[in-house]
Amino acid sequence: MGATKTDHFTDQQNELAILAKALGHPARIAIIEYILKVDTCICGDIVNELPLAQPTVSQHLKELKNAGLIKGNIEGNAICYCINEPGFEKIKGFFQHITEHLKKKRNECC
């Protein structure tokens, strides 16, 4: 079996790509914004906030959780979600690196 394309990149590059892909849908951005707005773990409230069916919201939550951007705890019959800070710290570090590089290189490019 041949190497996958991801094998040609570092673990950090692959991890950032997974995080970026998880953020690549407006519904997932809306979910994260809602979780930040309520500033607490939420369960069924997300479905009421988005113009999407419950199974669609569940799929978006699954993608965010698999990427490590949110975490969920089972409380009774529901799973309550909140922000998973380490995932966002990785994104923040990536953009800080870019910003620092751009500050050093101002006006040095076409």
C-alpha positions in Angstrom: 0.0 0.0 0.0 1.4 3.4 -1.0 2.0 6.4 1.2 -0.9 8.8 1.7 -0.4 12.4 0.7 -0.4 13.4 4.3 2.6 11.3 5.0 4.7 13.9 3.1 3.9 16.6 5.7 4.8 17.1 9.3 2.5 16.2 12.1 2.0 19.9 12.9 1.0 20.6 9.3 -1.4 17.8 9.2 -3.0 18.8 12.5 -3.4 22.4 11.4 -5.0 21.2 8.2 -7.5 19.2 10.2 -8.3 22.2 12.3 -8.7 24.4 9.3 -10.9 21.9 7.5 -13.2 21.8 10.6 -13.5 25.6 10.5 -14.3 25.5 6.8 -18.0 25.5 7.0 -20.2 28.5 8.1 -22.4 26.3 10.3 -19.4 25.2 12.3 -18.3 28.8 12.7 -21.9 29.6 13.9 -21.7 26.8 16.4 -18.4 28.0 17.8 -19.7 31.5 18.0 -22.8 30.4 19.8 -20.8 28.3 22.3 -18.6 31.4 22.9 -21.7 33.6 23.3 -23.4 31.5 25.9 -20.0 30.9 27.7 -21.1 27.6 29.1 -21.5 24.0 28.2 -24.6 23.6 26.0 -26.7 20.6 25.0 -29.8 20.9 22.8 -29.7 24.6 22.5 -27.6 24.6 19.3 -30.4 23.1 17.2 -32.7 26.0 18.1 -30.1 28.5 17.1 -29.3 27.3 13.6 -31.5 26.9 10.5 -30.4 23.2 10.2 -32.0 19.9 11.1 -30.9 18.1 14.3 -28.9 15.4 12.4 -27.0 18.0 10.4 -26.1 19.9 13.6 -25.0 16.7 15.2 -22.7 15.9 12.2 -21.1 19.4 12.4 -20.6 18.9 16.2 -19.0 15.6 15.5 -16.6 17.2 13.0 -15.6 19.9 15.4 -15.1 17.4 18.2 -13.0 15.1 16.1 -10.8 18.0 15.1 -10.3 18.9 18.8 -12.0 22.3 18.7 -14.9 21.4 21.1 -15.3 18.7 23.7 -18.4 17.0 24.9 -19.5 15.4 28.2 -22.4 13.1 28.6 -25.0 14.5 31.0 -28.0 12.2 31.3 -29.4 11.6 27.8 -27.6 14.6 26.3 -24.0 15.5 25.3 -23.0 19.0 26.5 -20.4 20.8 24.4 -17.9 23.5 25.2 -14.8 25.0 23.6 -11.6 22.9 23.7 -9.0 25.5 24.3 -5.9 23.5 23.2 -7.3 23.2 19.7 -7.7 27.0 19.4 -4.2 27.6 21.0 -2.7 25.7 18.0 -4.6 27.8 15.5 -3.6 31.0 17.5 0.1 29.9 17.4 0.0 29.4 13.7 -1.5 32.8 13.0 0.9 34.5 15.5 3.8 33.0 13.6 2.4 34.4 10.3 1.8 37.8 11.9 5.3 38.0 13.4 6.8 37.0 10.0 4.7 39.7 8.2 5.8 42.4 10.7 9.4 41.7 9.9 9.0 41.6 6.2 6.8 44.7 5.6 7.3 46.3 2.2 9.9 43.8 1.2 7.7 41.9 -1.2 6.2 42.7 -4.6 
